[in-house]
Amino acid sequence: MSLLRIALRFLLPFVACAAAGALPARAQSGEPGCRPEMASLSLPIRRVQLAKDEVRLSFVGHATFLIETPGGVTIATDYNDYLRPPVTPDIATMNKAHSTHNSRHPDAAIKHVLPGWDPSGRGAAKHDLTVGDVRVRNVPTNIRNFDGGTDFDGNSIFVFEIGELCIAHLGHLHHPLEPGHLRALGRIDIVLFPVDGSYTLDQSGMLEVLRSIQARVMIPMHFFGGGTLERFLARSEGLWPVERRGEATITLGKAALPARPTMIVLPGH
């Protein structure tokens, strides 16, 4: 075999990766070659285009998810100054609870920063925003403050309507949902919910919230470590099937949602 043919044999795969925008600047996973999904959220890899009825969710950690729409709109939930997605989102939602749920210095390139409370203190936050193929709206809830009292309307459940999918991020939910909250939420297909059971609503209460929402996909967050998550899953045993995924990113479509409500656990904490 000529030296030219040998060189081409080894260089062509890397050229193909670079042409597809899939070769990271620095390998993190230890596995060479092209990868269909990000091995790490620190790698800004361009992935395949979503179908019009799909959405991509990446669990960045704590209460932050990166949501990507078929039209290319990106959203970061509970955007903060400590843990951020690998891309600057078009939309950032935040909640008041504490500094790991909001940012004092959001990236100036973010087009829409949506606090889940009214910074002026005049009442509840009110958001109803359409950007490209996503509508973002909020349902206010209360939170406990550091003095043991209540900050009324200090948290928002953000609802993201993308195509025929409705996704709810419960934020730093501190109390059960009342009928008015459920009416405001409407049908929810995918719910992202905290399970720590102490800083937010206790675990038994969170189970009741999930029963009331009746989403087809339930993805836990805000669990700090495996022990807290496992305690919650033990409490929910027998209520819903549980799927544990090996990747922090999942693509979901309306037609492919599970036939019965299912808990899907993504790696992270």
C-alpha positions as CSV (number, residue, x, y, z in Angstrom):
1,M,0.0,0.0,0.0
2,S,1.4,3.4,-1.0
3,L,2.2,6.1,1.6
4,L,-0.5,8.3,0.1
5,R,-3.2,5.6,0.4
6,I,-2.1,4.9,4.0
7,A,-2.4,8.6,4.9
8,L,-5.8,8.9,3.3
9,R,-7.0,5.9,5.2
10,F,-6.3,7.5,8.5
11,L,-7.1,11.1,7.7
12,L,-10.4,10.7,6.0
13,P,-12.5,9.9,9.1
14,F,-11.2,13.0,10.8
15,V,-11.9,15.1,7.8
16,A,-15.5,13.8,7.7
17,C,-15.9,14.6,11.4
18,A,-14.6,18.1,11.0
19,A,-16.8,18.7,7.9
20,A,-19.9,17.6,10.0
21,G,-18.9,19.9,12.9
22,A,-18.6,16.9,15.1
23,L,-14.9,16.9,16.1
24,P,-14.5,18.5,19.5
25,A,-11.6,20.9,20.1
26,R,-10.4,18.6,22.9
27,A,-11.5,15.0,23.5
28,Q,-13.2,14.5,26.9
29,S,-14.6,11.0,26.6
30,G,-11.4,9.2,25.5
31,E,-13.2,7.7,22.5
32,P,-12.0,8.8,19.1
33,G,-14.1,9.4,16.0
34,C,-17.6,10.9,15.4
35,R,-20.3,10.6,18.1
36,P,-24.0,11.1,17.4
37,E,-24.6,12.7,20.8
38,M,-22.5,14.9,23.2
39,A,-20.3,12.8,25.5
40,S,-20.1,15.8,27.8
41,L,-22.2,19.0,28.0
42,S,-18.9,20.9,27.9
43,L,-18.5,19.9,24.3
44,P,-20.3,22.2,21.8
45,I,-21.1,19.5,19.2
46,R,-23.6,20.2,16.4
47,R,-26.1,17.4,16.3
48,V,-28.7,16.1,13.8
49,Q,-31.7,18.3,13.1
50,L,-34.8,17.6,15.1
51,A,-38.1,16.6,13.5
52,K,-40.9,19.1,13.7
53,D,-42.6,17.2,16.5
54,E,-39.5,16.6,18.6
55,V,-37.6,18.4,21.4
56,R,-34.2,17.8,22.8
57,L,-33.6,18.0,26.6
58,S,-30.1,18.0,28.2
59,F,-29.8,17.8,32.0
60,V,-27.0,20.3,32.7
61,G,-27.3,19.7,36.5
62,H,-29.1,20.9,39.6
63,A,-32.3,22.5,38.1
64,T,-30.8,23.6,34.8
65,F,-31.8,22.0,31.5
66,L,-31.0,23.0,28.0
67,I,-34.1,22.7,25.8
68,E,-33.7,22.8,22.0
69,T,-36.5,23.2,19.6
70,P,-36.8,22.0,15.9
71,G,-36.5,25.6,14.8
72,G,-33.2,26.0,16.6
73,V,-34.4,28.0,19.7
74,T,-32.4,27.2,22.8
75,I,-33.7,27.7,26.4
76,A,-31.8,27.3,29.7
77,T,-34.0,26.7,32.8
78,D,-33.0,28.2,36.2
79,Y,-30.1,29.9,34.6
80,N,-27.4,30.9,37.2
81,D,-23.9,32.1,37.6
82,Y,-22.4,28.7,38.7
83,L,-23.7,26.1,36.3
84,R,-24.5,26.9,32.7
85,P,-25.1,25.1,29.4
86,P,-22.3,24.9,26.8
87,V,-24.1,27.4,24.6
88,T,-25.6,30.9,25.2
89,P,-29.3,30.3,25.1
90,D,-31.9,32.5,23.3
91,I,-34.1,32.3,26.4
92,A,-33.1,32.0,30.1
93,T,-35.7,31.4,32.8
94,M,-34.8,32.0,36.5
95,N,-36.3,31.6,40.0
96,K,-35.9,33.6,43.2
97,A,-35.1,30.8,45.7
98,H,-31.3,31.3,45.8
99,S,-28.3,31.9,43.7
100,T,-28.1,28.5,42.1
101,H,-31.5,29.3,40.4
102,N,-30.9,32.8,39.1
103,S,-28.1,35.0,37.8
104,R,-26.9,38.4,38.8
105,H,-24.9,38.6,35.7
106,P,-26.7,36.9,32.8
107,D,-24.8,36.7,29.6
108,A,-25.6,39.9,27.7
109,A,-26.0,37.9,24.5
110,I,-29.2,36.2,25.9
111,K,-32.1,37.7,24.0
112,H,-34.8,37.0,26.6
113,V,-34.1,36.8,30.4
114,L,-37.3,35.8,32.3
115,P,-37.3,36.0,36.1
116,G,-39.9,33.9,37.7
117,W,-40.7,36.6,40.2
118,D,-41.4,40.3,39.8
119,P,-38.1,42.1,40.8
120,S,-40.0,45.3,41.6
121,G,-42.1,43.5,44.3
122,R,-45.4,44.6,42.8
123,G,-46.9,41.1,42.5
124,A,-46.4,38.0,40.4
125,A,-44.3,37.7,37.3
126,K,-46.2,37.5,34.1
127,H,-44.6,36.0,31.0
128,D,-46.2,34.9,27.7
129,L,-43.6,35.1,25.0
130,T,-43.3,33.5,21.6
131,V,-39.9,33.1,20.1
132,G,-39.7,31.2,16.8
133,D,-41.4,27.8,17.4
134,V,-41.7,28.0,21.2
135,R,-44.2,29.8,23.5
136,V,-43.0,30.4,27.0
137,R,-45.5,31.2,29.8
138,N,-45.4,31.0,33.6
139,V,-47.6,30.0,36.5
140,P,-46.5,31.7,39.8
141,T,-46.2,29.8,43.1
142,N,-44.9,30.8,46.5
143,I,-41.7,30.0,48.3
144,R,-40.4,30.0,51.9
145,N,-38.0,32.8,52.7
146,F,-35.0,32.6,54.9
147,D,-36.9,34.2,57.8
148,G,-39.4,31.3,57.9
149,G,-42.1,33.4,56.2
150,T,-43.5,33.2,52.7
151,D,-42.5,35.1,49.6
152,F,-45.7,35.2,47.6
153,D,-45.2,34.5,43.9
154,G,-41.4,34.0,44.4
155,N,-41.3,31.0,42.1
156,S,-42.7,30.3,38.7
157,I,-43.5,27.0,37.0
158,F,-42.4,27.7,33.4
159,V,-44.3,26.1,30.6
160,F,-42.7,25.6,27.2
161,E,-45.1,24.9,24.3
162,I,-43.1,23.4,21.4
163,G,-45.2,22.0,18.5
164,E,-47.7,19.7,20.2
165,L,-45.5,19.1,23.2
166,C,-46.0,21.0,26.5
167,I,-43.1,20.9,29.0
168,A,-43.3,22.2,32.6
169,H,-40.3,23.0,34.7
170,L,-41.5,23.2,38.4
171,G,-38.6,25.4,39.5
172,H,-38.1,25.6,43.3
173,L,-41.6,24.4,44.1
174,H,-42.4,24.6,47.9
175,H,-46.1,23.6,48.2
176,P,-48.8,21.3,46.6
177,L,-50.5,22.6,43.6
178,E,-54.0,23.9,44.0
179,P,-56.8,23.5,41.3
180,G,-56.1,27.0,40.0
181,H,-52.5,26.1,39.4
182,L,-53.5,23.0,37.5
183,R,-56.0,24.9,35.4
184,A,-53.3,27.4,34.5
185,L,-50.9,24.7,33.6
186,G,-53.3,22.8,31.3
187,R,-52.1,19.6,29.7
188,I,-48.5,18.8,30.5
189,D,-46.6,16.1,28.5
190,I,-43.2,16.3,30.2
191,V,-42.6,17.6,33.7
192,L,-39.1,18.4,35.2
193,F,-39.4,18.3,39.0
194,P,-37.3,18.7,42.1
195,V,-36.9,15.6,44.4
196,D,-34.6,16.8,47.2
197,G,-37.5,16.8,49.7
198,S,-36.2,19.4,52.0
199,Y,-35.2,22.7,50.3
200,T,-38.3,22.2,48.0
201,L,-41.5,20.3,48.7
202,D,-41.2,17.1,50.7
203,Q,-41.0,13.9,48.6
204,S,-44.5,12.7,49.5
205,G,-45.9,16.0,48.5
206,M,-44.0,15.9,45.2
207,L,-45.6,12.5,44.5
208,E,-49.0,14.1,44.9
209,V,-48.0,16.9,42.5
210,L,-47.0,14.4,39.9
211,R,-50.2,12.5,40.3
212,S,-52.1,15.7,39.8
213,I,-50.2,16.8,36.7
214,Q,-50.4,13.4,35.0
215,A,-47.5,14.0,32.6
216,R,-46.5,11.1,30.3
217,V,-42.8,11.7,31.0
218,M,-41.4,12.8,34.5
219,I,-37.7,13.7,34.8
220,P,-36.3,14.3,38.3
221,M,-33.8,17.1,39.1
222,H,-32.4,18.9,42.1
223,F,-31.4,15.9,44.0
224,F,-27.8,16.7,45.0
225,G,-26.7,13.1,45.1
226,G,-27.7,9.5,44.3
227,G,-29.0,8.8,47.8
228,T,-31.7,11.4,47.7
229,L,-32.8,10.3,44.2
230,E,-32.9,6.6,45.2
231,R,-35.1,7.5,48.3
232,F,-37.6,9.3,46.0
233,L,-37.6,6.4,43.5
234,A,-38.2,3.9,46.4
235,R,-41.2,6.0,47.5
236,S,-42.6,6.0,43.9
237,E,-42.1,2.3,43.4
238,G,-45.1,0.6,41.9
239,L,-46.7,3.9,40.8
240,W,-44.8,4.4,37.5
241,P,-42.2,2.5,35.5
242,V,-38.7,3.9,35.7
243,E,-36.2,4.2,32.8
244,R,-32.6,5.0,33.6
245,R,-30.7,6.6,30.7
246,G,-26.9,6.6,30.2
247,E,-26.8,10.0,28.5
248,A,-27.8,13.4,29.9
249,T,-29.5,14.2,26.6
250,I,-32.8,12.9,25.5
251,T,-34.9,13.5,22.4
252,L,-38.7,13.2,22.8
253,G,-41.5,13.5,20.3
254,K,-45.3,13.7,20.8
255,A,-46.0,10.5,18.9
256,A,-43.3,8.6,20.6
257,L,-44.2,9.4,24.2
258,P,-44.6,6.4,26.5
259,A,-48.1,4.9,26.5
260,R,-48.3,5.2,30.3
261,P,-46.7,7.8,32.5
262,T,-43.0,7.0,33.0
263,M,-40.2,8.3,35.1
264,I,-37.0,8.9,33.1
265,V,-33.8,9.4,35.1
266,L,-31.0,11.2,33.4
267,P,-27.4,11.1,34.8
268,G,-26.3,14.1,36.8
269,H,-27.4,15.8,40.1
